[in-house]
Amino acid sequence: MGKPMEKSLPNNIYQYFKTSTMTGVASTLDEDGYPRGAPMSLFYARDEKTLLMASQNRSQTFNNAIREGKIALTFVGGGDVAFSIRGQVRMLKEKMEASEHMGVLVVDIDGVKSDVAVDAEVTEGIKIQFRSEKWQRFFEGVLKELQSCGI
Protein backbone atom coordinates (compact mmCIF):
# COMPACT_ATOMS: atom_id res chain seq x y z
CA MET A 1 0.00 0.00 0.00
CA GLY A 2 1.33 3.42 -0.95
CA LYS A 3 1.48 6.59 1.10
CA PRO A 4 -1.43 9.05 1.24
CA MET A 5 -1.80 11.67 -1.51
CA GLU A 6 0.37 14.77 -1.09
CA LYS A 7 -0.64 18.19 -2.48
CA SER A 8 2.72 18.95 -4.12
CA LEU A 9 5.89 17.26 -5.33
CA PRO A 10 8.06 15.91 -2.52
CA ASN A 11 11.43 17.67 -2.45
CA ASN A 12 13.38 14.72 -3.91
CA ILE A 13 11.05 14.45 -6.93
CA TYR A 14 10.94 18.24 -7.36
CA GLN A 15 14.75 18.45 -7.33
CA TYR A 16 15.01 15.57 -9.81
CA PHE A 17 12.64 17.21 -12.32
CA LYS A 18 14.48 20.55 -11.96
CA THR A 19 17.62 19.04 -13.50
CA SER A 20 16.59 15.84 -15.29
CA THR A 21 13.63 13.96 -16.73
CA MET A 22 12.32 10.42 -16.79
CA THR A 23 9.92 8.43 -18.91
CA GLY A 24 6.45 7.89 -17.52
CA VAL A 25 2.96 7.14 -18.74
CA ALA A 26 0.54 10.03 -19.31
CA SER A 27 -3.10 9.02 -18.97
CA THR A 28 -5.95 11.05 -20.44
CA LEU A 29 -9.58 10.41 -21.36
CA ASP A 30 -10.51 10.11 -25.02
CA GLU A 31 -13.69 11.55 -26.57
CA ASP A 32 -15.61 8.38 -25.60
CA GLY A 33 -14.50 8.61 -21.96
CA TYR A 34 -12.02 5.73 -22.17
CA PRO A 35 -8.62 6.10 -20.50
CA ARG A 36 -5.62 6.29 -22.82
CA GLY A 37 -2.03 5.89 -21.73
CA ALA A 38 1.03 7.02 -23.66
CA PRO A 39 4.73 7.06 -22.77
CA MET A 40 6.15 10.56 -22.33
CA SER A 41 9.72 11.59 -21.56
CA LEU A 42 9.94 15.38 -21.46
CA PHE A 43 9.08 16.90 -18.06
CA TYR A 44 10.31 19.85 -16.04
CA ALA A 45 9.26 21.04 -12.56
CA ARG A 46 8.72 24.81 -12.50
CA ASP A 47 7.98 24.55 -8.78
CA GLU A 48 6.52 22.04 -6.33
CA LYS A 49 2.98 22.52 -7.71
CA THR A 50 3.68 22.92 -11.45
CA LEU A 51 5.07 20.43 -13.95
CA LEU A 52 5.68 21.30 -17.60
CA MET A 53 5.60 18.59 -20.22
CA ALA A 54 6.40 18.60 -23.92
CA SER A 55 4.21 16.47 -26.17
CA GLN A 56 3.56 16.05 -29.86
CA ASN A 57 0.92 18.71 -30.49
CA ARG A 58 -1.18 16.52 -32.79
CA SER A 59 -1.18 13.50 -30.50
CA GLN A 60 -4.27 12.09 -28.79
CA THR A 61 -2.62 12.74 -25.44
CA PHE A 62 -2.10 16.45 -26.17
CA ASN A 63 -5.62 16.93 -27.53
CA ASN A 64 -7.32 14.83 -24.84
CA ALA A 65 -5.46 16.72 -22.10
CA ILE A 66 -6.51 20.11 -23.46
CA ARG A 67 -10.12 19.04 -24.07
CA GLU A 68 -10.64 17.37 -20.68
CA GLY A 69 -8.33 19.59 -18.62
CA LYS A 70 -7.10 16.63 -16.55
CA ILE A 71 -4.13 14.26 -16.66
CA ALA A 72 -2.55 11.50 -14.60
CA LEU A 73 1.17 10.73 -14.83
CA THR A 74 2.77 7.50 -13.61
CA PHE A 75 6.50 7.02 -13.12
CA VAL A 76 8.41 3.84 -12.26
CA GLY A 77 12.19 3.73 -12.04
CA GLY A 78 15.19 2.01 -10.55
CA GLY A 79 16.11 2.83 -6.99
CA ASP A 80 12.60 2.00 -5.75
CA VAL A 81 10.92 4.90 -7.53
CA ALA A 82 7.18 4.57 -8.11
CA PHE A 83 4.78 7.52 -7.92
CA SER A 84 1.80 9.05 -9.64
CA ILE A 85 0.76 12.65 -10.20
CA ARG A 86 -2.68 13.94 -11.02
CA GLY A 87 -3.52 17.44 -12.05
CA GLN A 88 -5.34 20.02 -14.07
CA VAL A 89 -3.74 20.63 -17.46
CA ARG A 90 -3.69 23.53 -19.90
CA MET A 91 -1.71 24.45 -22.98
CA LEU A 92 1.21 26.86 -22.59
CA LYS A 93 2.55 26.62 -26.14
CA GLU A 94 0.95 25.01 -29.16
CA LYS A 95 4.30 25.01 -30.97
CA MET A 96 7.80 25.04 -29.54
CA GLU A 97 10.72 26.84 -31.12
CA ALA A 98 12.68 23.56 -31.08
CA SER A 99 9.95 21.87 -33.15
CA GLU A 100 6.65 22.98 -34.63
CA HIS A 101 5.40 19.45 -33.92
CA MET A 102 5.85 19.77 -30.15
CA GLY A 103 3.74 21.73 -27.70
CA VAL A 104 4.02 22.50 -23.98
CA LEU A 105 1.39 21.55 -21.42
CA VAL A 106 1.24 22.93 -17.88
CA VAL A 107 0.20 20.45 -15.20
CA ASP A 108 -1.11 22.21 -12.10
CA ILE A 109 -0.61 19.43 -9.57
CA ASP A 110 -3.61 18.34 -7.47
CA GLY A 111 -1.88 15.39 -5.85
CA VAL A 112 1.19 13.18 -5.74
CA LYS A 113 1.09 9.64 -4.42
CA SER A 114 3.93 7.26 -3.66
CA ASP A 115 3.25 3.86 -5.20
CA VAL A 116 6.26 2.10 -3.64
CA ALA A 117 5.24 -1.31 -2.31
CA VAL A 118 6.06 -2.41 1.22
CA ASP A 119 7.09 -5.92 0.18
CA ALA A 120 8.65 -5.37 -3.27
CA GLU A 121 11.43 -3.08 -4.47
CA VAL A 122 11.39 -1.44 -7.90
CA THR A 123 14.82 -2.18 -9.38
CA GLU A 124 14.20 -1.06 -12.93
CA GLY A 125 11.74 1.15 -14.72
CA ILE A 126 10.88 2.39 -18.17
CA LYS A 127 14.04 2.99 -20.18
CA ILE A 128 14.57 4.55 -23.56
CA GLN A 129 17.47 4.41 -25.97
CA PHE A 130 17.76 6.76 -28.91
CA ARG A 131 17.90 5.18 -32.35
CA SER A 132 20.21 7.92 -33.63
CA GLU A 133 22.27 10.88 -32.46
CA LYS A 134 19.84 13.13 -34.35
CA TRP A 135 16.98 12.07 -32.05
CA GLN A 136 19.11 12.47 -28.96
CA ARG A 137 19.99 16.05 -30.01
CA PHE A 138 16.30 16.72 -30.76
CA PHE A 139 15.30 15.40 -27.33
CA GLU A 140 17.98 17.49 -25.60
CA GLY A 141 16.92 20.62 -27.51
CA VAL A 142 13.26 20.19 -26.63
CA LEU A 143 14.12 19.51 -22.97
CA LYS A 144 16.34 22.62 -22.84
CA GLU A 145 13.53 24.79 -24.22
CA LEU A 146 11.02 23.21 -21.86
CA GLN A 147 13.28 24.04 -18.92
CA SER A 148 13.45 27.68 -20.01
CA CYS A 149 9.67 28.15 -20.44
CA GLY A 150 8.15 30.92 -18.41
CA ILE A 151 4.61 30.80 -17.16
ZADO-1210 file (C-alpha; in nm, 4 decimals, padded with zeros to 6 digits):
<atoms>
<atom x="00.0000" y="00.0000" z="00.0000" code="MET" pos="1"/>
<atom x="00.1332" y="00.3423" z="-00.0952" code="GLY" pos="2"/>
<atom x="00.1482" y="00.6585" z="00.1096" code="LYS" pos="3"/>
<atom x="-00.1429" y="00.9051" z="00.1237" code="PRO" pos="4"/>
<atom x="-00.1803" y="01.1674" z="-00.1513" code="MET" pos="5"/>
<atom x="00.0372" y="01.4766" z="-00.1091" code="GLU" pos="6"/>
<atom x="-00.0638" y="01.8188" z="-00.2475" code="LYS" pos="7"/>
<atom x="00.2717" y="01.8946" z="-00.4123" code="SER" pos="8"/>
<atom x="00.5889" y="01.7259" z="-00.5333" code="LEU" pos="9"/>
<atom x="00.8063" y="01.5914" z="-00.2517" code="PRO" pos="10"/>
<atom x="01.1434" y="01.7671" z="-00.2454" code="ASN" pos="11"/>
<atom x="01.3385" y="01.4720" z="-00.3912" code="ASN" pos="12"/>
<atom x="01.1046" y="01.4454" z="-00.6930" code="ILE" pos="13"/>
<atom x="01.0938" y="01.8244" z="-00.7363" code="TYR" pos="14"/>
<atom x="01.4748" y="01.8455" z="-00.7328" code="GLN" pos="15"/>
<atom x="01.5012" y="01.5574" z="-00.9809" code="TYR" pos="16"/>
<atom x="01.2643" y="01.7207" z="-01.2321" code="PHE" pos="17"/>
<atom x="01.4478" y="02.0546" z="-01.1961" code="LYS" pos="18"/>
<atom x="01.7619" y="01.9036" z="-01.3497" code="THR" pos="19"/>
<atom x="01.6590" y="01.5842" z="-01.5289" code="SER" pos="20"/>
<atom x="01.3633" y="01.3963" z="-01.6727" code="THR" pos="21"/>
<atom x="01.2317" y="01.0422" z="-01.6790" code="MET" pos="22"/>
<atom x="00.9919" y="00.8431" z="-01.8907" code="THR" pos="23"/>
<atom x="00.6453" y="00.7888" z="-01.7521" code="GLY" pos="24"/>
<atom x="00.2964" y="00.7141" z="-01.8739" code="VAL" pos="25"/>
<atom x="00.0543" y="01.0030" z="-01.9312" code="ALA" pos="26"/>
<atom x="-00.3100" y="00.9020" z="-01.8972" code="SER" pos="27"/>
<atom x="-00.5949" y="01.1051" z="-02.0436" code="THR" pos="28"/>
<atom x="-00.9579" y="01.0406" z="-02.1356" code="LEU" pos="29"/>
<atom x="-01.0508" y="01.0110" z="-02.5022" code="ASP" pos="30"/>
<atom x="-01.3685" y="01.1548" z="-02.6567" code="GLU" pos="31"/>
<atom x="-01.5609" y="00.8377" z="-02.5598" code="ASP" pos="32"/>
<atom x="-01.4498" y="00.8611" z="-02.1962" code="GLY" pos="33"/>
<atom x="-01.2018" y="00.5729" z="-02.2171" code="TYR" pos="34"/>
<atom x="-00.8621" y="00.6095" z="-02.0502" code="PRO" pos="35"/>
<atom x="-00.5620" y="00.6288" z="-02.2823" code="ARG" pos="36"/>
<atom x="-00.2026" y="00.5892" z="-02.1731" code="GLY" pos="37"/>
<atom x="00.1032" y="00.7024" z="-02.3663" code="ALA" pos="38"/>
<atom x="00.4726" y="00.7058" z="-02.2774" code="PRO" pos="39"/>
<atom x="00.6153" y="01.0561" z="-02.2326" code="MET" pos="40"/>
<atom x="00.9716" y="01.1589" z="-02.1561" code="SER" pos="41"/>
<atom x="00.9939" y="01.5376" z="-02.1460" code="LEU" pos="42"/>
<atom x="00.9082" y="01.6895" z="-01.8062" code="PHE" pos="43"/>
<atom x="01.0311" y="01.9854" z="-01.6037" code="TYR" pos="44"/>
<atom x="00.9264" y="02.1038" z="-01.2562" code="ALA" pos="45"/>
<atom x="00.8723" y="02.4808" z="-01.2500" code="ARG" pos="46"/>
<atom x="00.7978" y="02.4548" z="-00.8784" code="ASP" pos="47"/>
<atom x="00.6516" y="02.2039" z="-00.6328" code="GLU" pos="48"/>
<atom x="00.2982" y="02.2522" z="-00.7713" code="LYS" pos="49"/>
<atom x="00.3685" y="02.2915" z="-01.1450" code="THR" pos="50"/>
<atom x="00.5074" y="02.0433" z="-01.3948" code="LEU" pos="51"/>
<atom x="00.5684" y="02.1305" z="-01.7597" code="LEU" pos="52"/>
<atom x="00.5604" y="01.8587" z="-02.0218" code="MET" pos="53"/>
<atom x="00.6399" y="01.8600" z="-02.3920" code="ALA" pos="54"/>
<atom x="00.4210" y="01.6470" z="-02.6169" code="SER" pos="55"/>
<atom x="00.3556" y="01.6055" z="-02.9857" code="GLN" pos="56"/>
<atom x="00.0920" y="01.8708" z="-03.0489" code="ASN" pos="57"/>
<atom x="-00.1177" y="01.6522" z="-03.2790" code="ARG" pos="58"/>
<atom x="-00.1183" y="01.3500" z="-03.0503" code="SER" pos="59"/>
<atom x="-00.4270" y="01.2088" z="-02.8792" code="GLN" pos="60"/>
<atom x="-00.2617" y="01.2742" z="-02.5440" code="THR" pos="61"/>
<atom x="-00.2096" y="01.6448" z="-02.6167" code="PHE" pos="62"/>
<atom x="-00.5619" y="01.6930" z="-02.7528" code="ASN" pos="63"/>
<atom x="-00.7316" y="01.4827" z="-02.4835" code="ASN" pos="64"/>
<atom x="-00.5462" y="01.6717" z="-02.2098" code="ALA" pos="65"/>
<atom x="-00.6511" y="02.0105" z="-02.3456" code="ILE" pos="66"/>
<atom x="-01.0117" y="01.9045" z="-02.4068" code="ARG" pos="67"/>
<atom x="-01.0642" y="01.7370" z="-02.0676" code="GLU" pos="68"/>
<atom x="-00.8331" y="01.9592" z="-01.8623" code="GLY" pos="69"/>
<atom x="-00.7096" y="01.6627" z="-01.6550" code="LYS" pos="70"/>
<atom x="-00.4134" y="01.4261" z="-01.6657" code="ILE" pos="71"/>
<atom x="-00.2552" y="01.1501" z="-01.4601" code="ALA" pos="72"/>
<atom x="00.1169" y="01.0725" z="-01.4827" code="LEU" pos="73"/>
<atom x="00.2766" y="00.7501" z="-01.3609" code="THR" pos="74"/>
<atom x="00.6504" y="00.7018" z="-01.3116" code="PHE" pos="75"/>
<atom x="00.8411" y="00.3837" z="-01.2259" code="VAL" pos="76"/>
<atom x="01.2192" y="00.3726" z="-01.2036" code="GLY" pos="77"/>
<atom x="01.5195" y="00.2013" z="-01.0553" code="GLY" pos="78"/>
<atom x="01.6112" y="00.2832" z="-00.6988" code="GLY" pos="79"/>
<atom x="01.2601" y="00.1997" z="-00.5750" code="ASP" pos="80"/>
<atom x="01.0918" y="00.4901" z="-00.7526" code="VAL" pos="81"/>
<atom x="00.7176" y="00.4574" z="-00.8111" code="ALA" pos="82"/>
<atom x="00.4782" y="00.7517" z="-00.7922" code="PHE" pos="83"/>
<atom x="00.1796" y="00.9053" z="-00.9636" code="SER" pos="84"/>
<atom x="00.0760" y="01.2648" z="-01.0196" code="ILE" pos="85"/>
<atom x="-00.2680" y="01.3937" z="-01.1016" code="ARG" pos="86"/>
<atom x="-00.3517" y="01.7440" z="-01.2055" code="GLY" pos="87"/>
<atom x="-00.5335" y="02.0016" z="-01.4070" code="GLN" pos="88"/>
<atom x="-00.3744" y="02.0633" z="-01.7460" code="VAL" pos="89"/>
<atom x="-00.3687" y="02.3531" z="-01.9896" code="ARG" pos="90"/>
<atom x="-00.1713" y="02.4454" z="-02.2975" code="MET" pos="91"/>
<atom x="00.1208" y="02.6857" z="-02.2592" code="LEU" pos="92"/>
<atom x="00.2553" y="02.6624" z="-02.6145" code="LYS" pos="93"/>
<atom x="00.0949" y="02.5010" z="-02.9157" code="GLU" pos="94"/>
<atom x="00.4297" y="02.5007" z="-03.0974" code="LYS" pos="95"/>
<atom x="00.7795" y="02.5037" z="-02.9538" code="MET" pos="96"/>
<atom x="01.0721" y="02.6840" z="-03.1121" code="GLU" pos="97"/>
<atom x="01.2684" y="02.3557" z="-03.1079" code="ALA" pos="98"/>
<atom x="00.9950" y="02.1874" z="-03.3149" code="SER" pos="99"/>
<atom x="00.6652" y="02.2980" z="-03.4631" code="GLU" pos="100"/>
<atom x="00.5397" y="01.9448" z="-03.3916" code="HIS" pos="101"/>
<atom x="00.5848" y="01.9774" z="-03.0155" code="MET" pos="102"/>
<atom x="00.3741" y="02.1734" z="-02.7699" code="GLY" pos="103"/>
<atom x="00.4016" y="02.2495" z="-02.3983" code="VAL" pos="104"/>
<atom x="00.1392" y="02.1554" z="-02.1422" code="LEU" pos="105"/>
<atom x="00.1242" y="02.2934" z="-01.7880" code="VAL" pos="106"/>
<atom x="00.0199" y="02.0450" z="-01.5203" code="VAL" pos="107"/>
<atom x="-00.1114" y="02.2207" z="-01.2099" code="ASP" pos="108"/>
<atom x="-00.0612" y="01.9431" z="-00.9567" code="ILE" pos="109"/>
<atom x="-00.3614" y="01.8337" z="-00.7473" code="ASP" pos="110"/>
<atom x="-00.1879" y="01.5390" z="-00.5849" code="GLY" pos="111"/>
<atom x="00.1194" y="01.3178" z="-00.5744" code="VAL" pos="112"/>
<atom x="00.1088" y="00.9636" z="-00.4416" code="LYS" pos="113"/>
<atom x="00.3932" y="00.7259" z="-00.3662" code="SER" pos="114"/>
<atom x="00.3251" y="00.3860" z="-00.5205" code="ASP" pos="115"/>
<atom x="00.6256" y="00.2102" z="-00.3638" code="VAL" pos="116"/>
<atom x="00.5242" y="-00.1308" z="-00.2313" code="ALA" pos="117"/>
<atom x="00.6062" y="-00.2414" z="00.1222" code="VAL" pos="118"/>
<atom x="00.7087" y="-00.5921" z="00.0178" code="ASP" pos="119"/>
<atom x="00.8648" y="-00.5375" z="-00.3271" code="ALA" pos="120"/>
<atom x="01.1428" y="-00.3082" z="-00.4471" code="GLU" pos="121"/>
<atom x="01.1388" y="-00.1442" z="-00.7898" code="VAL" pos="122"/>
<atom x="01.4815" y="-00.2184" z="-00.9381" code="THR" pos="123"/>
<atom x="01.4202" y="-00.1063" z="-01.2932" code="GLU" pos="124"/>
<atom x="01.1739" y="00.1154" z="-01.4721" code="GLY" pos="125"/>
<atom x="01.0875" y="00.2390" z="-01.8173" code="ILE" pos="126"/>
<atom x="01.4044" y="00.2988" z="-02.0176" code="LYS" pos="127"/>
<atom x="01.4568" y="00.4554" z="-02.3565" code="ILE" pos="128"/>
<atom x="01.7473" y="00.4411" z="-02.5973" code="GLN" pos="129"/>
<atom x="01.7761" y="00.6765" z="-02.8907" code="PHE" pos="130"/>
<atom x="01.7896" y="00.5184" z="-03.2347" code="ARG" pos="131"/>
<atom x="02.0206" y="00.7918" z="-03.3632" code="SER" pos="132"/>
<atom x="02.2274" y="01.0877" z="-03.2463" code="GLU" pos="133"/>
<atom x="01.9842" y="01.3127" z="-03.4351" code="LYS" pos="134"/>
<atom x="01.6978" y="01.2074" z="-03.2054" code="TRP" pos="135"/>
<atom x="01.9112" y="01.2467" z="-02.8964" code="GLN" pos="136"/>
<atom x="01.9990" y="01.6051" z="-03.0010" code="ARG" pos="137"/>
<atom x="01.6303" y="01.6717" z="-03.0765" code="PHE" pos="138"/>
<atom x="01.5300" y="01.5399" z="-02.7326" code="PHE" pos="139"/>
<atom x="01.7980" y="01.7486" z="-02.5597" code="GLU" pos="140"/>
<atom x="01.6922" y="02.0624" z="-02.7512" code="GLY" pos="141"/>
<atom x="01.3260" y="02.0193" z="-02.6627" code="VAL" pos="142"/>
<atom x="01.4119" y="01.9515" z="-02.2972" code="LEU" pos="143"/>
<atom x="01.6342" y="02.2620" z="-02.2836" code="LYS" pos="144"/>
<atom x="01.3534" y="02.4787" z="-02.4224" code="GLU" pos="145"/>
<atom x="01.1023" y="02.3206" z="-02.1860" code="LEU" pos="146"/>
<atom x="01.3285" y="02.4039" z="-01.8918" code="GLN" pos="147"/>
<atom x="01.3447" y="02.7683" z="-02.0008" code="SER" pos="148"/>
<atom x="00.9670" y="02.8148" z="-02.0437" code="CYS" pos="149"/>
<atom x="00.8151" y="03.0916" z="-01.8413" code="GLY" pos="150"/>
<atom x="00.4613" y="03.0800" z="-01.7162" code="ILE" pos="151"/>
</atoms>
